[in-house]
């Protein structure tokens, strides 16, 4: 975790100011995981950290899933690191082509480990989990790079999903001068 925390700080993912989060909440800090996920060395560190955590927990899902856009590089990197096939979940159905909400091959009953970049209230990933469950797959665990500790863990617990975060927002803010 300390290596990842340092990498996130070094790449400029932690920013201070006045921000409105996806949840609508106001915050004095913002964690721009896209700054991290676009740097190969940090993305690799995130994937290796998630893969190691999966091994510690004995998790062997049939698929790794991510929500378009922010979680896709992370889920893809974890898929490459572990050899587990990838699912991509759109925020809304396409109005052209096949109109799919979920991209990638899966079987009903597959266990899917969701991957998220930052969780505050978990609103967007709950929508994605609901979409996946409607397709007949099982989602009971989610890995996030950051848990901002904004109620997301509790909201996920309410729908039977356990959150594993590599770094908590409070840990990321320790010893940081604003």
ABEGO torsion letter per residue (X at the ends): XAAAAAAAAAAGABBBEBBBBAAGBBBABBBBAAAAAABAAAAAAAAAAAAAAAAAAGBBBABBBBBOAAAAAAAAAAAAAAGBBBBBBBABBBABEAGBABBEBBBBGBBBBBBBABBBAGAAAAAAAAAAAAAGBBBABBBBABBAGAGAAAAAAAAGBBBBBABBAAAAABGBBX
